[in-house]
Amino acid sequence: MATCFIGLELGSYNTWIFKPGNGVVLKEPSLIAMSTKVNDKEIVAVGSKAQKYIGRAPENITVFSPISSGVVQFEELAVLMLKEYLKKVFPVRSFSFKIKAILLTPLGISSEEKKQFEVVCFKAGINEVYLVPEVMGYALASNIDIKSKNYQFFVNIGSDITNISVISNYTIITGYNISIGGSIINVGIKKYIEDKFSLKISLAQAENLKIEIGSLFENYNAKQNIIGINTKTKLKEQVLITASDLLPTIFYFYNKIADAIKSIISSISPEIVADISKNGIIYYGGSTEIAGFENFMTKQIGYKVNLPNTITPKIYGTKNLINNPDELRKILKNN
């Protein structure tokens, strides 16, 4: 029977599928909109189409995030969502071939949580699943030597979790995650705006504020008008928000990340610390792009900050593993 090998990431924010010969064939929000009518489990939309219902859905439609905080929260919905995505990738699916998948997974999840990812894949129609830590995917996609015996320290600030890890010779020496990421910061900004200005805004607006004027510099002069609903008058209102307004909230979350990194460093061996002192820390993920990030982390932690010159999605790392079964076997054996 013929086999199709794919790379897969079921992220809290996006789902990615890589197909050899085609590259990335799917990048969609990890969302599914369902009808909530009695005795009706109809799928209304998935991905970007489901995203359009957020904040605009009628009473009989609910938008779900089946994957949250790096784990499967709603197994049945995750299966339905993945089935729809596989239909897009394999529009004419017959039983004459089977699907094998390399699935990138977060660090610090339990064996039961890993098993749940496998179950979702199997129920969605994938025949074989190989779980690979997401940091390996990033390292391979970025041409970082994972077989090196030197210790390499990685921090991935994702959507709702931050993965912190040390790898050496195909092995995760230490792997840990904390429940802070870009979407968590968005929630914090939304709450702060409501508390300080009595202005209710959407999470999308909060994210836009973070992207446009958010900063870790104390004297950043950016500002932006935003329109929301005054929580007291219930009327539409426009308020001017400055970078200084957002700084305490943004600083709070990034300081938590810095504290977690320092905690890991304090618990590892002197040999590992020596390599980190020499080579620095590799940071990646969308939330590393905020203004002042490099300066902030250098001051807080004291080690060189390494940021990618170009952002290569970690799903591309699965290409290396599909093409190099020996490398895949070593990662699976050591982790």
C-alpha positions as CSV (number, residue, x, y, z in Angstrom):
1,M,0.0,0.0,0.0
2,A,1.3,3.4,-0.9
3,T,2.2,5.8,1.9
4,C,2.0,9.6,2.1
5,F,4.2,11.2,4.8
6,I,3.2,14.6,6.1
7,G,4.4,17.0,8.7
8,L,1.8,18.2,11.2
9,E,1.5,20.8,13.9
10,L,-1.8,21.1,15.9
11,G,-1.0,24.4,17.6
12,S,-3.2,26.4,20.0
13,Y,-3.2,29.2,17.4
14,N,-2.6,27.6,14.0
15,T,-2.6,24.1,12.4
16,W,0.1,23.5,9.9
17,I,0.5,20.7,7.4
18,F,3.6,20.1,5.3
19,K,3.5,17.7,2.3
20,P,6.7,16.6,0.5
21,G,7.0,18.0,-3.0
22,N,4.4,20.7,-2.2
23,G,5.7,22.4,0.9
24,V,3.2,23.9,3.4
25,V,-0.2,23.0,2.0
26,L,-2.2,24.2,5.0
27,K,-1.9,26.9,7.6
28,E,-5.2,27.6,9.3
29,P,-6.4,28.9,12.7
30,S,-7.1,26.0,15.1
31,L,-10.7,26.9,15.3
32,I,-14.0,25.2,14.6
33,A,-17.5,26.8,14.6
34,M,-20.3,24.5,15.6
35,S,-24.1,24.7,15.5
36,T,-25.5,24.6,19.1
37,K,-29.0,23.7,18.1
38,V,-30.5,20.8,20.1
39,N,-29.4,17.4,18.8
40,D,-27.3,19.1,16.1
41,K,-23.5,18.7,15.9
42,E,-23.2,20.2,12.5
43,I,-19.9,21.9,11.6
44,V,-20.5,25.4,10.5
45,A,-16.9,26.3,9.6
46,V,-13.3,25.6,10.4
47,G,-10.1,27.7,10.4
48,S,-10.2,31.2,9.0
49,K,-13.9,30.9,8.2
50,A,-14.6,30.0,11.8
51,Q,-12.5,32.9,12.9
52,K,-14.8,35.3,11.2
53,Y,-17.6,34.3,13.6
54,I,-15.6,35.4,16.7
55,G,-17.5,38.3,18.2
56,R,-20.1,38.1,15.4
57,A,-21.7,34.6,15.9
58,P,-25.5,34.3,16.2
59,E,-26.8,32.5,19.3
60,N,-26.9,29.1,17.6
61,I,-23.2,29.1,16.6
62,T,-20.2,28.7,19.0
63,V,-16.6,29.0,18.0
64,F,-14.2,26.5,19.8
65,S,-10.5,26.3,20.2
66,P,-10.0,22.5,20.4
67,I,-6.3,22.9,21.2
68,S,-5.4,25.2,24.1
69,S,-2.4,25.7,26.3
70,G,-0.6,23.2,24.1
71,V,-2.9,20.3,24.8
72,V,-6.1,18.8,23.4
73,Q,-9.0,20.4,25.3
74,F,-11.9,19.1,23.2
75,E,-11.0,15.7,21.6
76,E,-14.1,15.3,19.5
77,L,-13.9,18.8,18.1
78,A,-10.1,18.4,17.5
79,V,-10.9,15.3,15.5
80,L,-13.6,17.0,13.4
81,M,-11.3,20.0,12.7
82,L,-8.4,17.8,11.7
83,K,-10.6,15.7,9.4
84,E,-11.7,18.8,7.6
85,Y,-8.1,19.9,7.1
86,L,-7.1,16.5,5.8
87,K,-9.9,16.7,3.3
88,K,-8.4,19.9,2.0
89,V,-4.9,18.3,1.7
90,F,-6.3,15.1,0.2
91,P,-9.5,16.1,-1.6
92,V,-9.8,12.6,-3.2
93,R,-8.9,10.1,-0.5
94,S,-9.1,6.4,-1.2
95,F,-8.0,3.5,1.0
96,S,-5.3,2.7,-1.5
97,F,-2.7,4.7,0.5
98,K,-2.1,5.4,4.2
99,I,-1.0,8.6,5.9
100,K,1.9,8.8,8.2
101,A,2.5,12.0,10.2
102,I,5.4,13.6,12.1
103,L,3.5,15.6,14.7
104,L,5.3,18.5,16.4
105,T,4.3,18.7,20.1
106,P,5.0,21.2,22.9
107,L,7.5,20.5,25.7
108,G,6.4,19.6,29.2
109,I,3.2,17.8,28.4
110,S,2.4,14.5,30.1
111,S,2.3,11.0,28.5
112,E,-1.5,11.1,28.7
113,E,-1.6,14.4,26.9
114,K,0.8,13.1,24.2
115,K,-1.5,10.0,23.9
116,Q,-4.5,12.3,23.3
117,F,-2.7,14.0,20.4
118,E,-2.2,10.5,18.9
119,V,-5.8,9.5,19.4
120,V,-7.0,12.7,17.6
121,C,-4.7,11.9,14.7
122,F,-5.8,8.3,14.5
123,K,-9.5,9.1,14.7
124,A,-9.1,11.8,12.0
125,G,-7.7,9.2,9.6
126,I,-3.9,9.2,10.1
127,N,-2.5,5.7,10.2
128,E,0.8,6.3,11.9
129,V,2.0,9.1,14.1
130,Y,5.5,10.0,15.3
131,L,5.6,12.7,18.1
132,V,8.6,15.0,17.8
133,P,9.3,17.9,20.3
134,E,8.6,21.2,18.5
135,V,12.0,22.6,19.3
136,M,13.6,19.9,17.2
137,G,11.4,21.0,14.3
138,Y,12.5,24.6,14.8
139,A,16.2,23.7,15.1
140,L,16.1,21.6,11.9
141,A,14.1,24.3,10.0
142,S,16.7,26.9,11.1
143,N,19.7,24.7,10.1
144,I,20.8,24.4,13.8
145,D,22.9,21.3,14.4
146,I,20.9,19.1,16.7
147,K,23.5,16.3,16.7
148,S,26.1,18.6,18.3
149,K,27.2,17.6,21.8
150,N,27.2,21.2,22.8
151,Y,24.3,22.3,24.9
152,Q,21.9,24.7,23.2
153,F,19.2,26.7,25.0
154,F,15.9,27.5,23.3
155,V,13.0,29.7,24.3
156,N,9.8,29.6,22.1
157,I,7.2,32.3,23.0
158,G,4.1,30.9,21.4
159,S,0.5,31.7,21.4
160,D,-0.5,30.7,24.9
161,I,2.6,28.8,26.2
162,T,6.3,29.4,26.3
163,N,8.5,26.4,25.8
164,I,12.0,26.5,27.4
165,S,14.5,23.7,26.6
166,V,18.1,22.6,26.4
167,I,19.0,20.1,23.6
168,S,22.2,18.2,22.9
169,N,22.9,15.3,20.6
170,Y,19.3,14.7,19.4
171,T,18.1,14.8,23.1
172,I,15.9,17.2,25.1
173,I,18.1,17.6,28.3
174,T,15.4,19.6,30.0
175,G,12.0,20.7,28.7
176,Y,9.5,23.0,30.4
177,N,6.6,25.2,29.6
178,I,4.7,28.0,31.2
179,S,1.2,29.3,30.4
180,I,2.2,32.6,28.9
181,G,2.2,33.6,25.3
182,G,1.0,36.1,22.8
183,S,-2.7,35.4,23.3
184,I,-2.4,35.6,27.1
185,I,-0.7,39.0,26.7
186,N,-3.7,40.1,24.5
187,V,-6.1,39.1,27.3
188,G,-4.0,41.1,29.8
189,I,-4.1,44.2,27.5
190,K,-7.8,43.9,27.0
191,K,-8.4,43.7,30.7
192,Y,-6.1,46.6,31.4
193,I,-7.8,48.9,28.9
194,E,-11.2,48.0,30.4
195,D,-10.0,48.6,34.0
196,K,-8.2,51.9,33.3
197,F,-10.3,53.5,30.6
198,S,-13.7,51.8,31.2
199,L,-13.5,50.8,27.6
200,K,-14.5,47.4,26.3
201,I,-12.5,46.2,23.2
202,S,-12.0,42.9,21.4
203,L,-9.1,40.6,21.7
204,A,-8.3,41.3,18.1
205,Q,-8.1,45.0,19.0
206,A,-5.8,44.2,21.9
207,E,-3.5,42.2,19.7
208,N,-3.4,45.0,17.2
209,L,-2.4,47.5,19.9
210,K,0.3,45.2,21.1
211,I,1.7,44.8,17.5
212,E,1.4,48.5,16.6
213,I,2.5,50.3,19.8
214,G,3.5,47.6,22.3
215,S,7.1,47.9,23.6
216,L,9.5,46.9,26.3
217,F,11.3,50.2,26.1
218,E,10.3,52.6,28.9
219,N,10.4,55.7,26.8
220,Y,8.6,54.4,23.6
221,N,6.5,57.2,22.1
222,A,4.1,55.3,20.0
223,K,0.3,55.9,20.4
224,Q,-2.9,54.9,18.7
225,N,-6.6,55.7,18.8
226,I,-9.0,52.9,19.5
227,I,-12.7,52.7,19.5
228,G,-14.6,50.6,22.0
229,I,-17.7,50.6,24.2
230,N,-17.7,52.6,27.4
231,T,-18.7,50.1,30.1
232,K,-20.5,52.9,32.1
233,T,-22.4,54.7,29.4
234,K,-22.7,51.7,27.0
235,L,-21.9,54.1,24.2
236,K,-19.2,54.0,21.5
237,E,-16.1,55.9,22.5
238,Q,-12.6,56.7,21.1
239,V,-9.6,56.7,23.4
240,L,-5.9,57.5,22.7
241,I,-3.7,54.7,24.0
242,T,0.0,55.2,24.4
243,A,2.9,52.7,24.6
244,S,3.4,53.8,28.2
245,D,-0.2,52.7,29.0
246,L,0.5,49.2,27.8
247,L,4.0,48.9,29.3
248,P,3.1,47.7,32.8
249,T,1.0,44.8,31.4
250,I,3.5,43.8,28.8
251,F,6.4,44.1,31.2
252,Y,4.6,41.9,33.7
253,F,4.2,39.0,31.3
254,Y,7.7,39.2,29.8
255,N,9.2,39.4,33.3
256,K,7.4,36.2,34.1
257,I,9.0,34.6,31.1
258,A,12.4,35.9,32.2
259,D,11.9,34.6,35.7
260,A,11.1,31.1,34.3
261,I,14.3,31.2,32.2
262,K,16.4,32.2,35.2
263,S,14.8,29.4,37.2
264,I,15.8,26.8,34.6
265,I,19.3,28.2,34.4
266,S,19.7,28.0,38.1
267,S,18.7,24.3,38.1
268,I,21.0,23.0,35.3
269,S,24.6,21.8,35.5
270,P,27.7,24.0,35.3
271,E,28.6,22.4,32.0
272,I,25.3,23.5,30.4
273,V,25.6,27.0,31.9
274,A,29.1,27.2,30.4
275,D,27.8,26.6,26.9
276,I,25.0,29.1,27.4
277,S,27.5,31.7,28.6
278,K,29.5,31.1,25.4
279,N,26.7,30.8,22.8
280,G,23.7,32.6,24.4
281,I,20.0,31.7,24.2
282,I,18.0,31.1,21.0
283,Y,14.6,32.9,21.1
284,Y,11.9,32.4,18.6
285,G,8.1,32.7,18.2
286,G,6.0,35.7,17.2
287,S,6.1,37.4,20.6
288,T,9.9,37.9,20.3
289,E,9.2,40.6,17.7
290,I,8.0,43.2,20.2
291,A,10.1,46.4,20.3
292,G,12.8,46.2,23.0
293,F,12.8,42.4,23.4
294,E,16.5,41.9,22.9
295,N,17.5,44.7,25.2
296,F,15.0,43.5,27.9
297,M,16.1,39.9,27.9
298,T,19.8,40.8,27.9
299,K,19.2,43.0,31.0
300,Q,17.0,40.5,32.8
301,I,19.0,37.3,32.2
302,G,22.5,38.5,31.3
303,Y,23.1,36.1,28.3
304,K,23.4,36.9,24.7
305,V,20.1,37.0,22.8
306,N,20.0,35.1,19.5
307,L,17.1,36.0,17.3
308,P,16.5,34.6,13.8
309,N,17.3,36.8,10.8
310,T,14.5,35.3,8.9
311,I,11.6,33.4,10.4
312,T,11.3,29.9,9.1
313,P,8.2,28.1,10.4
314,K,9.2,25.0,12.4
315,I,6.9,22.8,10.3
316,Y,9.6,22.9,7.7
317,G,11.8,20.9,10.1
318,T,9.6,17.9,9.4
319,K,10.8,17.9,5.8
320,N,14.3,17.0,7.1
321,L,12.9,14.1,9.2
322,I,10.8,12.8,6.4
323,N,13.9,12.8,4.2
324,N,16.2,11.4,6.9
325,P,14.6,8.4,8.7
326,D,17.8,7.8,10.7
327,E,17.6,11.2,12.2
328,L,13.9,10.7,13.0
329,R,14.8,7.4,14.7
330,K,17.5,9.0,16.8
331,I,15.1,11.7,18.0
332,L,12.3,9.2,18.8
333,K,14.8,7.0,20.6
334,N,16.3,9.8,22.8
335,N,13.1,11.5,23.7
